[in-house]
Amino acid sequence: MTEVSVLYNIRKSLTDYPSQLNKGADGTHGEDTCGLKSAVVGWIMRGQPTPEPALEPRCKFGRGFYHDATARLLCPVEYDWSNPQAYIHNQHPDYLVTADCWPYFLYKDEHYDSDDPTKGLFKNILLVMAFKHMFTSPSSADFVTVPHDDEPQASTSAPPLKHQRGPSDKSTRSHVATIIGMKSVAPRAIAYTAVQVSSFHRVTEMPLTS
C-alpha cells in the first residue's frame, strides 16, 4: 500500500467518524426512548390516587395537558394546576408554556419554592428513576431514594447483587454509566433525562370520533 493510499484511508476514516458518532447517538437515543415508553407510564400509574382515565403505554393520545396526571407534571412552576379555575386548564393564550418554563416534574415532590428556586431541583423521583433506568439498568430504577438538599447527589452505581458470581458464572453486560466512565451525574445527563421524560407527557389531544 502506497503512502498516498494510507493517507487517503486515514482521511476517509476521519471524515466518516462524525457520522458514525451521530449514528451511534441516534441508536442509543432510540433505545432509551423505547425502553422508557412503558416504564414512565407505569411509574405514573403507580401514583395515588390512581390516575383516571388510565394511561396506556402504547397510546399517546390524551396525554400532555389533556390528562390531569401528566399536565400536573408538565405545568410550569409559575402556574397552579391544582386550581381547577386556573386559566392554564383552558389553554388561555396568556398562559404560555415555552422553552423557558420550568415544569414541576423537575422538583422533588412537585414542590417549587419561589424563595429558593433551586430547592429540590432535579430531585423528582420520576426524573431519578428515568436516569437510573437509562444509565444503570431498568431494574435499578426500583432501588431509588431521593437525597435531601444537603446530601450528595444520587450515585450512578447499580443496586447490590443478590449473588456473587463465581468463575463458572457468565458475566453480565456492563451498564451505560460504567461503559462511558460516568463517576457523577453530569448536567448534560440531567438535561437528556428531562427531555426523555417530558417527551412521554407532551403529546396530543384525544382523536376526533365520528
Sequence and secondary structure as in RCSB ss.txt:
>XXXX:A:sequence
MTEVSVLYNIRKSLTDYPSQLNKGADGTHGEDTCGLKSAVVGWIMRGQPTPEPALEPRCKFGRGFYHDATARLLC
PVEYDWSNPQAYIHNQHPDYLVTADCWPYFLYKDEHYDSDDPTKGLFKNILLVMAFKHMFTSPSSADFVTVPHDD
EPQASTSAPPLKHQRGPSDKSTRSHVATIIGMKSVAPRAIAYTAVQVSSFHRVTEMPLTS
>XXXX:A:secstr
  HHHHHHHHHHHHHHHHHHHHHHHHHHHHHHHHHHHHHHHHHHHTSSS  SS   TT  TT GGGSHHHHHHHS
BTTS TT TT GGGGT TTS   TT  BGGGBGGG   TTSTTTTBT  HHHHHHHHHHHT GGGGGG     TT
S          SS   TTS      HHHHTT  S  HHHHHHHHHHHHTTTS        
